[in-house]
Amino acid sequence: QALGMLESLDEDSLCPRGRASQRARYLRNLLDSVYGQEVQPYLADLDRRRRRLDDRLRALRAVSSGANPALDQWLAHYFGPRGQAARLDQALRAHTERWQTVLGACGLMPGGG
């Protein structure tokens, strides 16, 4: 939903002549306060947990000698190339790129001035 909202924004009207409008500054504040303070730490923790789970599941897979079709199917669903973890990573990349495009047009990306 957030990506849909970001995709609906027009950089030209948000940043007329490359200058940040009040709305653009509001979006930057939203990025800092909500995403930076709440969402990003949650996503970082989620990624750490996913990595630990992945390590443990690899160990389980190794001791099962690959003879467990149900485990293989479950692993593919969640951790395969088109699994839920991969789809989440793809969605997060698209979300980040859109933030960069929208706020970058105004020079409001972190580290951008």
N, C-alpha and C positions, 0 to 999 in steps of 0.2 A: 504494500500500500504506500509506503514511504517513497519507494522508487517511482511508482506511478505519479505521485504528487510532484516529485522532482522532475520527472520527464515532461510534465505539463507546463513547467515554467519556461518562459521565453527570456533568454539571456539579454536580448536587446532591450526589452522593457524593464527588466530587473536591473540592468546596468547600462543606462543610456550613456552613449559616448564613452563606454568603458569605466564609468564612475558608479560607485556603489550607491544605490538608492536606500531609503530607509528600510524598505522591505528586504533588500539584500543584506543589510546589517542585521536585521532581525533574524534572517536565516543563519547567518554566521553565529549569532548568539545562541540560536537553537542548536547548532552543531556543537558548539563548545559546551553548553550547559547540559543538554539532554544526551546527545550521542557521546560526547567526550567524558562526561561524568557518570553516566549510567549504562548506556548501551555498550560502549567499547570495553569497559572492565568486565561486563557480563560475557561478551563474546570471547575475550581473552581467556577467561576461566573455562568457558565451554570448550575452547580449543585445547586447553591443557588436559581437560578431562577426556576429550575425544582421543587425544594422543595416548594417554595412559590406557584407555580402554582398547585402543588399537593394538598396543604392545601386548596386553594380556590376551587378547583374542588371537593374535599371531602365535603366542605360546600355546594356547589351547589347540589351535589348528595343527601346530607341529606335533603335539603329543597324540592327536587323534589320527595321525598319519594320512590325513586327507580322505578318510573313509566315512565321513559324516555328511551326506548330501544336504541334510536339513541345515547344518551349520554353514555349509558353503553357500546355500541359497540366502540365508539370513545375512551373512557377511557381504554378499554381492548387493543385496537390497540396501544395506546401510552404508557400506564402505567401498563398493565397487565404483568403476569409472563413471557410472550414471546413477550411483546411489545417492542417498539423502545427504551425506556429508559433502560429496562433490557438488551437488546442486546448491547447497548452502554456500559453499565457497564461491561458486559462480555468481550467485545472487549478491553476495557481499562485494565482490569485485565490481559488478555492474553498479551497485549503489555508490561505492566509493568513487568510481569514475564519473558518475553523474554529479556528485557533490563537487568534484574537482572542476568539471566543466562549468557548472553554474556559478560557483563562487570564484573560480579562476577568471571568468570574464570580467569580474569586478575588482580583481586583485585582492580578494579576501580569503584566499586559501591560507591555512596555517603555513607559516614560513614564507609566504608570498608577499608580505608587506602590509 
